[in-house]
Amino acid sequence: MEVVRGPKENNHRPAVDALFRTASTAYGSRVIGVVLSGYLDCGTAGMMSIKARGGLSVVQAPETAKAADMPSSVIRKVQIDHVATPPELADLLTRLAATPAASEDLPGKFVRQLEGTEPGAPAELACPLCQGVLTEARTEVFQHFRCHVGHTFSLEGLVQQQSEEMERALWAAVRALEESAALSSRLSASGPGELRNRFAEKANTQLREAEFIRHMLLHGTLLSRKDASKI
């Protein structure tokens, strides 16, 4: 078993989906996947790979998890073999490990797309990490996106990553506007005649626009243009 560098999956590396996928590829139906407490839906795609090859799925009972997102997602979207509380896990896994594995299955088209061995459908979206084109593997209960570099996202993970990327872009806009306002202020102080007023007006406008975006980022609400003009 080896941890190697690779593209982030749901914005993580090492990643549970990569662990489950590679384990199922190497060991087929002998793999027992266990998903415990955690946020978002990491582990769901990997558990689909395990189940597609005849492996077993074990999930912590969500009501016993400190963060129920991960086990709840797997229960909703994957055929589960066992749901157990933490005190039950040791005996359960000991018993399952001693049970002969089922015959190995071959993954279908969806799982091949999920794992990146077969191209998915064009998603008309860009990867928020590298801006590469995303393709999509999709069923009625699960959507999974992959770019040509190998970054992968569930739908929830993609929404979160794009929100973070948008926030970074907006903070960059604040910085650019404030820097431009500072330069305009310098020009208004040294420029000739009418240019002074024009650059002073430009600096004030850019500062209001920067504050408009800053307020939205910090407070989660939009200022009206009228309120922004008072700042």
HUMOFEN-V635672 format. One record per pair of residues at least 12 apart in sequence whose C-alpha atoms are under 8 Angstrom apart, sorted by the first residue. I is the first residue (numbers start at 1). GAP is how many residues later the second one is. Records with the same first field share a line. If there is no record, write none. Layout:
I->GAP / GAP
This chain:
6->144
7->142 / 143 / 144 / 145
8->142 / 143 / 144
9->142 / 143 / 144
10->32 / 141 / 142 / 143 / 144 / 147 / 148
11->140 / 141 / 142 / 146 / 150
16->26 / 27 / 30
17->25 / 26 / 27 / 28 / 29 / 30
18->28
19->27
20->13 / 23 / 26 / 27 / 29 / 30
21->25 / 26 / 28 / 29 / 94
23->27
24->25 / 26 / 29 / 31
28->22 / 25 / 26 / 27 / 76 / 77
29->21 / 24 / 25 / 26 / 27 / 72 / 73 / 74 / 75 / 76
30->24 / 25 / 26 / 71 / 72
31->19 / 24 / 25
32->18 / 23 / 24 / 25 / 26
33->14 / 17 / 22 / 23 / 24 / 25
34->23 / 24 / 25 / 26
35->23 / 24 / 25 / 35 / 36 / 39
36->23 / 24 / 29 / 34 / 35
37->23 / 25 / 28 / 29 / 30 / 31 / 32 / 33 / 34
38->27 / 28 / 29 / 30 / 31 / 32 / 33
39->28 / 29 / 30 / 31
40->29 / 30 / 33 / 116 / 117
41->28 / 29 / 30 / 32 / 33 / 113 / 115 / 116
42->28
43->27 / 31
44->26 / 29 / 30 / 33 / 34
45->69 / 99 / 109
47->27 / 31
48->30 / 63
49->58 / 62 / 66
51->28
52->53 / 54 / 55 / 56 / 59
53->51 / 52 / 53 / 54
54->48 / 49 / 50 / 51
55->46 / 47 / 49
56->24 / 25
57->22 / 23 / 24 / 25
58->22 / 23 / 24 / 25 / 26
59->12 / 15 / 16 / 21 / 23 / 24 / 25
60->23 / 24 / 25 / 26
61->22 / 23 / 24
64->21 / 22
77->64 / 65
110->27 / 28 / 29
113->23 / 24
114->23 / 30 / 31
116->30 / 34
119->16
120->15 / 16 / 17
121->14 / 15 / 16
122->12 / 13 / 14
123->12 / 13 / 22
127->19 / 20 / 24
128->30 / 33 / 34 / 37
129->22
130->19
132->15 / 16 / 17
133->14 / 15
134->12 / 13 / 14
135->12
142->12 / 13
143->12
145->13
167->50
170->43 / 47
171->42 / 43
173->37
174->36 / 37 / 39 / 40
175->35
177->29 / 30 / 32 / 33
178->28 / 29 / 32
180->23 / 26
181->21 / 22 / 23 / 25 / 26
182->21
183->20
184->15 / 16 / 18 / 19
185->14 / 15 / 18
187->12
188->12
208->20 / 21 / 23
209->19
211->17 / 20
212->16
